[in-house]
Amino acid sequence: MKPAKFEYLVPDDVEGALDLLRTHSDDAKVLAGGQSLMPLLNMRLARPKVLVDINRISGLDYISETNDGNISIGALTRQRLIEKSTLVKDNLPVLSTALGSVGHVQIRNRGTIGGSISHADPAAEISALCLALEAEFVLKSHSSERIMNSESFFLGQLTTALEPEELLTEIRLPSLSDGWRWGFQEVCRRRGDFALVGCVALIRLDDSGMCLDARISMFGAGETPVRMREAETRMFGSPVDSSALDDVARLVSEKLDPVSDIHASAAYRKQVGGAIARRSLEAATNQGKGA
Amino acid sequence: MTEGMRNVKLTVNGHEYESNVEVRKTLADFLRENLQLTGTHLGCEHGVCGACTILLNGDSIRSCLLLAVQADGSAVTTVEGLADETDLHPLQRSFQENHALQCGFCTPGMLMTAYAFLQETPHPTEEETKDAISGNICRCTGYAPIIQAIVRANDKSD
């Protein structure tokens, strides 16, 4: 038997899950798609006393367009479903593209968007995209509901602002209207593996090609996904030319604070991070016109 | 019921099974140990190698990353479900004809991944195929004959 013993509880609605989380609090671990938690259980790196399996909850898997044109996704929606969704392809193609790099198809068939965000792996594409889009998360507990900006949510490696009694129930993503263009790039050893470093870049240009707004979100190169504010500021009011892009690459390389591990050294991640940010911005400017 | 045990009812390759299973048992171990369906192989047991790939309600998934109790009420297809009593499945025959296996350890996972992929993309390109099997590791073949076998799998059927 691979995992250590646990008590297995299967609520059939959100209220039931929240009651269980109130009762078991720190002792409980929520099992969503299991694509990160199950390996941890199998290797006994995680030994929760109680496993709350939320997969039998209905009504937490949906992709819907809100009145203001944004997209709300239920936390339990499988990544593969989102990747293939026409609504997402039409309104938020950067999400479909980014999801194509999340693990492999067998992982995405099971993995959920909320699970990836709650797990908060620093190399997760979805989290970095949420940061770039300034997405909002709905966090529910038995007694309260709060809506949190993605930037306040990621606190550290595998650490989020979620309280032990809370469950992430919905992800609210602004769709890319108003002329936003996007670029997505990552470097990894094998397609679908954890990114050594990656970038989601969004940019809005005026008619003469001047940058009105830019967002650069990096992943795989730090404790959390991280916005590159200095590089973004450098772009404001500037044309996307080689001088601006050189500065962006340099600023991103300077700002990134990655670790060295068996996959890549910190120095490598810093240098490649700058290049990847540059390429993402170029890609955004050249082709990836949002919606 | 003993503590930590649950009753599970599921369909595997068209046959119904009902079993009392420990909640911490993975579906992969359940298939191999309880149902003696040892065609599903276990390599890394943490979702990296793809050897344990099976179909859950038609979707390819890692059976080492699912608890057997989670498959309650589901339809599972394993590599044993591909061939009929007398004939190999065309995909299996294509693997044979294209020498797409050497030691055979990765083969069940490759077959199940390719089977699900070909349902959606019956005549894939090489590039599409490479992407589709990117989650399955083979240490013998260098992948080229596997890709060829999948690309050609449906050549004869239509």
HADDOCK unambig.tbl for C-alpha pairs under 7 A between the chains (distance, minus, plus):
assign (segid A and resid 1 and name CA) (segid B and resid 25 and name CA) 6.01 0.50 0.50
assign (segid A and resid 3 and name CA) (segid B and resid 24 and name CA) 6.00 0.50 0.50
assign (segid A and resid 5 and name CA) (segid B and resid 24 and name CA) 6.62 0.50 0.50
assign (segid A and resid 7 and name CA) (segid B and resid 4 and name CA) 6.69 0.50 0.50
assign (segid A and resid 8 and name CA) (segid B and resid 23 and name CA) 6.71 0.50 0.50
assign (segid A and resid 34 and name CA) (segid B and resid 65 and name CA) 6.44 0.50 0.50
assign (segid A and resid 35 and name CA) (segid B and resid 65 and name CA) 6.30 0.50 0.50
assign (segid A and resid 38 and name CA) (segid B and resid 65 and name CA) 5.29 0.50 0.50
assign (segid A and resid 39 and name CA) (segid B and resid 46 and name CA) 4.39 0.50 0.50
assign (segid A and resid 39 and name CA) (segid B and resid 47 and name CA) 6.83 0.50 0.50
assign (segid A and resid 39 and name CA) (segid B and resid 65 and name CA) 6.76 0.50 0.50
assign (segid A and resid 42 and name CA) (segid B and resid 46 and name CA) 6.83 0.50 0.50
assign (segid A and resid 104 and name CA) (segid B and resid 134 and name CA) 6.71 0.50 0.50
assign (segid A and resid 104 and name CA) (segid B and resid 135 and name CA) 5.16 0.50 0.50
assign (segid A and resid 106 and name CA) (segid B and resid 60 and name CA) 5.18 0.50 0.50
assign (segid A and resid 106 and name CA) (segid B and resid 61 and name CA) 4.32 0.50 0.50
assign (segid A and resid 106 and name CA) (segid B and resid 62 and name CA) 6.20 0.50 0.50
assign (segid A and resid 107 and name CA) (segid B and resid 61 and name CA) 6.47 0.50 0.50
assign (segid A and resid 109 and name CA) (segid B and resid 59 and name CA) 6.55 0.50 0.50
assign (segid A and resid 109 and name CA) (segid B and resid 60 and name CA) 6.90 0.50 0.50
assign (segid A and resid 109 and name CA) (segid B and resid 61 and name CA) 6.42 0.50 0.50
assign (segid A and resid 110 and name CA) (segid B and resid 61 and name CA) 6.70 0.50 0.50
assign (segid A and resid 191 and name CA) (segid B and resid 134 and name CA) 6.42 0.50 0.50
